[in-house]
Structure formats: structure tokens, C-alpha cells
């Protein structure tokens, strides 16, 4: 039987929302763009955009954000995302003309990111870190190596 994470998962909290907003704000500051939070039904977190000469918001990338709970990136040096989340994100980016689509992951050492079309190093059954029981298993994709970049410090705590 799987162990239950000692934290009680009660859904998204205000702190979770703030952590996610801190990550996307830092990434957009670095990428020199703004963001638009998509509705939950969209299955991807953010559209990143720049204001064009025509004064319209032109989407230049998409992003999915994960804020890890007390997790050291350098212990495993990988980024893990569910297969269905990657598939939806890449499908959306392809439908938008092949724009970049980033997975941003906050760890104790900072924010790490990967373009989701980068080659994965593995595809395997993973468990949800909020594990309640065996039903929380799913197929996950794993990136390792030089395709993962660390975001330069943007003043995010």
C-alpha cells in the first residue's frame, strides 16, 4: 500500500495560487512578456503574450506550472509531468501555430523549465505526490539532462 503524503490535500489553496503566480511572474519578467491565466477547463495554465504594434495581445508561448513541495532538484535532476498534461499542452501549442510550450517547475533551488517538445528520457508509471491510494497512479514523462534550464534569479522566494 502506498504511503499517504503527510500533508492533507484539500485542493488548491491561496498559498498554492500565490506560489504559481510568483513562478509565472518571474518567468515572464525574464522572457519579457505578460501572461494570461487560462480557465481550469483549458487544461493548461497560462498563455504568454506580447503587445504587438497593432496593440493586440499576441500569444508567443504557453506554460504549465508546478510548485514542488520541499523538493531538491539536484537530488534527481529531472522534471516529471503526466503524459496527458504534456499531450494537451503540446496539442494546444501546435494548434496555435507551433508556438513554444514550457513546463516550469519550482524547487528549493529555484525555478527550472523545459520546452515540452524536448526529447524525454523516460515514460513510466508515476504516483501523485499527494498520494491517497493506488488509484493516483498515471503515466508520466521524465526529462533529464541539458534540455532542463534553470531560470536566472528573478527575486522569487
Long-range contacts (C-beta under 8 A, 24 or more apart in sequence): 1-133, 1-134, 2-127, 2-131, 2-133, 2-134, 2-136, 3-131, 4-131, 4-132, 5-129, 5-130, 5-131, 7-69, 7-130, 9-130, 9-132, 16-67, 19-67, 19-106, 20-45, 20-65, 20-67, 22-106, 22-156, 22-157, 23-65, 23-67, 23-104, 23-106, 23-111, 23-156, 24-63, 24-65, 24-104, 25-154, 25-156, 26-111, 26-151, 26-154, 26-155, 26-156, 27-63, 27-102, 27-104, 27-111, 27-113, 27-151, 27-154, 29-154, 30-151, 30-152, 30-154, 31-61, 33-60, 33-61, 35-63, 42-92, 43-85, 43-88, 43-89, 43-92, 44-88, 44-89, 44-92, 44-101, 59-96, 59-99, 60-99, 60-100, 61-93, 61-99, 61-100, 61-101, 61-102, 62-89, 62-92, 62-93, 62-96, 62-99, 62-100, 62-101, 62-102, 63-101, 63-102, 63-103, 63-104, 64-89, 64-101, 64-102, 64-103, 64-104, 64-116, 65-104, 65-105, 65-106, 66-103, 66-104, 66-105, 66-106, 67-105, 67-106, 68-105, 68-106, 68-107, 68-108, 68-129, 69-129, 70-108, 71-107, 71-108, 72-107, 72-108, 72-109, 73-105, 73-107, 73-108, 73-109, 73-110, 73-112, 74-109, 77-144, 77-145, 77-148, 78-121, 78-142, 78-143, 78-144, 78-148, 79-103, 79-105, 79-112, 79-114, 79-142, 79-143, 79-148, 80-126, 80-140, 80-141, 80-142, 81-116, 81-140, 81-141, 82-126, 82-138, 82-139, 82-140, 82-141, 83-123, 83-138, 83-139, 83-140, 83-141, 84-138, 84-139, 86-116, 86-141, 89-116, 90-116, 90-117, 93-117, 103-143, 104-151, 106-156, 109-150, 110-150, 110-151, 110-153, 110-156, 111-150, 111-151, 111-154, 111-156, 112-148, 112-149, 112-150, 112-151, 113-148, 113-149, 113-151, 114-143, 114-147, 114-148, 114-149, 115-147, 118-143, 118-147, 119-147, 121-145
